[in-house]
Amino acid sequence: MNQYPLSRRSDIGNKIRVSFEFFPPKNDEMEARLWDTVTRLEPLKPQFVSVTYGAGGTTRERTARTVKRILQESTLTPAAHMTCVDATREEVDQVIAEFAAMGVKRFVALRGDPKEGVGAAYQPHPGGYANGAELVGALKAQGDFDISVSAYPEKHPESPDFATDFDMLKRKVDKGATRAVTQFFFDNDLYERYVERARKAGIYIPIVPGVLPIHSFAQVANFSARCGAHVPYWLAERFEGLDRDPQTHALVAAAVAVEQVLDLVERGVSDFHFYTMNRADLVVAVCHMIGIRPQPAVQGSAAA
């Protein structure tokens, strides 16, 4: 028997797969930061990288440009986000066809949030797809795509109960979803209980934990309150007093993220999806700790 915990074994990186999420940049400065992040994360050989897509297609052109550049200028496999907010079926189908023509074979299918933001009432477009399950069906109608969908360890904020959540997830699976990626969470027990409930509900696709490294605790706490993600008291205590100490904040954030991921590894998790916020440092640190390292370039021998 190996005397070390799984998280300390040298072969752990061979058992784990990761994927990363980016968002399309709004200006030249943000684009430079994104491509610095892409350059740093590419050698980690992620399973795929996803690029977000705004409600009603508000980032459609920027998302398409980002996906196209990833395809043309990197070895990464992009997954394009798709939503059905504020769009007709014909408009959504056209966007799917455009991405497919570009060479995209992976998608992340999300109903999407209203333009007014998280917490606003959702109203399906009268001529559009009503929900994520219908969107998955629309994708499958156009091609045999790899399709990721969303899952909520703490329940979707608009759902009356978990049964409603699992019913929707089951409908997505029946339409052809490949995997579910969770909203970020900070209590691993919540994720483990969610997966157990999903299996009991007859849902057997992989449920990949979504991990959010904390670049700004104040921003994460604010967003968590709006989207229904619980921030444990111990987590708030760890960042207490660090608002004006970015260096210590970054060290604590890296420790928190590594601790969460290693605990999930000990629980048998082998796939992780990182919400990078277009920043590489914390993601690189976590991947390093779980044994995922940049692959050294093969050096050719000089001619005699």
Secondary structure, DSSP 8 states (H G I E B T S, - for coil): --SS-GGG-TTGGGG-EEEEEE---SSHHHHHHHHHHHHHHGGG--S-EEE---GGGTTHHHHHHHHHHHHHHSS--EEEEE--TT--HHHHHHHHHHHHHHT--EEEE-----TT-TTS-----TTS--SHHHHHHHHHHH---EEEEEE-TT--TT-SSHHHHHHHHHHHHHHT--EEEE---S-HHHHHHHHHHHHHTT--S-EE-EE---S-HHHHHHHHHHHT----HHHHHHTTT-TT-HHHHHHHHHHHHHHHHHHHHHTT--EEEEE-TT--HHHHHHHHHTT-------------
